[in-house]
Amino acid sequence: MSLFSLCTGQISVQRATVATDATGGVVRQWQTVAANIPATILTLRASANTNMDRRGILTTHLIILPENPAARVGDRVSDGTDWYLVRFTADLGDRGRAWAIFAQLIDPQS
């Protein structure tokens, strides 16, 4: 069984570019980095992960992917209905066959 068969949904990854407006204020514009990546999103409901907690990383969801999503900390991920802020990424197994994104559910306006 491959990880592709477990990834029944799709996500897109967006990265913010910072620009200034006419009054000198800072404006973030989100650009799509990757789209239509097969993934599955799991809600983390167990007790806090002490390793993540020590690092000060607040996570609410785990996103598992069979390919590199090109996501960085601070990017946002969408599954079409919800938005997640990328808090940490990891190559599971160090062979590029499985990736994890630890994310926090966010308000899309942030």
Contacts in CASP RR format, 6 or more apart in sequence:
PFRMAT RR
TARGET T0000
AUTHOR 0000-0000-0000
METHOD contacts of the structure
MODEL  1
MSLFSLCTGQISVQRATVATDATGGVVRQWQTVAANIPATILTLRASANT
NMDRRGILTTHLIILPENPAARVGDRVSDGTDWYLVRFTADLGDRGRAWA
IFAQLIDPQS
2 66 0 8 1.000
3 64 0 8 1.000
3 65 0 8 1.000
3 66 0 8 1.000
3 97 0 8 1.000
3 98 0 8 1.000
4 38 0 8 1.000
4 66 0 8 1.000
6 40 0 8 1.000
6 64 0 8 1.000
7 38 0 8 1.000
7 39 0 8 1.000
7 40 0 8 1.000
7 64 0 8 1.000
7 65 0 8 1.000
7 66 0 8 1.000
8 38 0 8 1.000
8 40 0 8 1.000
9 38 0 8 1.000
9 39 0 8 1.000
9 40 0 8 1.000
9 41 0 8 1.000
9 79 0 8 1.000
10 36 0 8 1.000
10 37 0 8 1.000
10 38 0 8 1.000
10 39 0 8 1.000
10 79 0 8 1.000
11 37 0 8 1.000
11 39 0 8 1.000
11 41 0 8 1.000
11 63 0 8 1.000
11 65 0 8 1.000
11 69 0 8 1.000
11 77 0 8 1.000
11 78 0 8 1.000
11 79 0 8 1.000
12 32 0 8 1.000
12 34 0 8 1.000
12 35 0 8 1.000
12 36 0 8 1.000
12 37 0 8 1.000
12 77 0 8 1.000
12 78 0 8 1.000
12 80 0 8 1.000
13 32 0 8 1.000
13 33 0 8 1.000
13 34 0 8 1.000
13 35 0 8 1.000
13 37 0 8 1.000
13 69 0 8 1.000
13 70 0 8 1.000
13 71 0 8 1.000
13 75 0 8 1.000
13 76 0 8 1.000
13 77 0 8 1.000
13 86 0 8 1.000
14 30 0 8 1.000
14 31 0 8 1.000
14 32 0 8 1.000
14 33 0 8 1.000
14 75 0 8 1.000
14 76 0 8 1.000
14 77 0 8 1.000
14 78 0 8 1.000
15 30 0 8 1.000
15 31 0 8 1.000
15 33 0 8 1.000
15 72 0 8 1.000
15 75 0 8 1.000
16 28 0 8 1.000
16 29 0 8 1.000
16 30 0 8 1.000
16 31 0 8 1.000
16 74 0 8 1.000
16 75 0 8 1.000
16 76 0 8 1.000
17 28 0 8 1.000
17 29 0 8 1.000
17 30 0 8 1.000
17 31 0 8 1.000
18 26 0 8 1.000
18 27 0 8 1.000
18 28 0 8 1.000
19 26 0 8 1.000
19 27 0 8 1.000
19 28 0 8 1.000
19 29 0 8 1.000
20 26 0 8 1.000
20 27 0 8 1.000
21 27 0 8 1.000
30 76 0 8 1.000
33 70 0 8 1.000
33 71 0 8 1.000
33 75 0 8 1.000
34 69 0 8 1.000
34 70 0 8 1.000
34 71 0 8 1.000
37 65 0 8 1.000
37 67 0 8 1.000
37 69 0 8 1.000
38 65 0 8 1.000
38 66 0 8 1.000
38 67 0 8 1.000
39 63 0 8 1.000
39 64 0 8 1.000
39 65 0 8 1.000
39 69 0 8 1.000
39 79 0 8 1.000
40 63 0 8 1.000
40 64 0 8 1.000
41 61 0 8 1.000
41 62 0 8 1.000
41 63 0 8 1.000
41 79 0 8 1.000
41 84 0 8 1.000
42 61 0 8 1.000
42 62 0 8 1.000
42 63 0 8 1.000
42 64 0 8 1.000
43 60 0 8 1.000
43 61 0 8 1.000
44 59 0 8 1.000
44 60 0 8 1.000
44 61 0 8 1.000
44 62 0 8 1.000
49 59 0 8 1.000
52 59 0 8 1.000
52 87 0 8 1.000
52 88 0 8 1.000
52 102 0 8 1.000
55 88 0 8 1.000
57 87 0 8 1.000
57 88 0 8 1.000
57 102 0 8 1.000
58 87 0 8 1.000
58 104 0 8 1.000
59 87 0 8 1.000
59 88 0 8 1.000
59 102 0 8 1.000
59 103 0 8 1.000
59 104 0 8 1.000
60 84 0 8 1.000
60 103 0 8 1.000
60 104 0 8 1.000
60 105 0 8 1.000
61 84 0 8 1.000
61 102 0 8 1.000
61 103 0 8 1.000
61 104 0 8 1.000
61 105 0 8 1.000
62 100 0 8 1.000
62 101 0 8 1.000
62 102 0 8 1.000
62 103 0 8 1.000
63 69 0 8 1.000
63 77 0 8 1.000
63 84 0 8 1.000
63 100 0 8 1.000
63 101 0 8 1.000
63 102 0 8 1.000
63 103 0 8 1.000
64 92 0 8 1.000
64 98 0 8 1.000
64 99 0 8 1.000
64 100 0 8 1.000
65 98 0 8 1.000
65 99 0 8 1.000
65 100 0 8 1.000
65 101 0 8 1.000
66 97 0 8 1.000
66 98 0 8 1.000
66 99 0 8 1.000
67 96 0 8 1.000
67 99 0 8 1.000
68 91 0 8 1.000
68 96 0 8 1.000
68 99 0 8 1.000
69 77 0 8 1.000
69 89 0 8 1.000
69 99 0 8 1.000
69 101 0 8 1.000
71 77 0 8 1.000
71 86 0 8 1.000
71 89 0 8 1.000
71 101 0 8 1.000
72 86 0 8 1.000
72 89 0 8 1.000
73 86 0 8 1.000
73 87 0 8 1.000
73 88 0 8 1.000
73 89 0 8 1.000
74 85 0 8 1.000
74 86 0 8 1.000
74 87 0 8 1.000
75 85 0 8 1.000
75 86 0 8 1.000
76 83 0 8 1.000
76 84 0 8 1.000
76 85 0 8 1.000
76 86 0 8 1.000
76 106 0 8 1.000
77 83 0 8 1.000
77 84 0 8 1.000
77 86 0 8 1.000
77 101 0 8 1.000
77 103 0 8 1.000
78 84 0 8 1.000
82 105 0 8 1.000
83 105 0 8 1.000
83 106 0 8 1.000
83 107 0 8 1.000
83 108 0 8 1.000
84 101 0 8 1.000
84 103 0 8 1.000
84 104 0 8 1.000
84 105 0 8 1.000
84 106 0 8 1.000
85 103 0 8 1.000
85 104 0 8 1.000
85 106 0 8 1.000
85 110 0 8 1.000
86 101 0 8 1.000
86 102 0 8 1.000
86 103 0 8 1.000
87 102 0 8 1.000
87 103 0 8 1.000
87 104 0 8 1.000
88 101 0 8 1.000
88 102 0 8 1.000
89 99 0 8 1.000
89 100 0 8 1.000
89 101 0 8 1.000
89 102 0 8 1.000
90 99 0 8 1.000
90 100 0 8 1.000
90 102 0 8 1.000
91 98 0 8 1.000
91 99 0 8 1.000
92 98 0 8 1.000
92 99 0 8 1.000
92 100 0 8 1.000
END
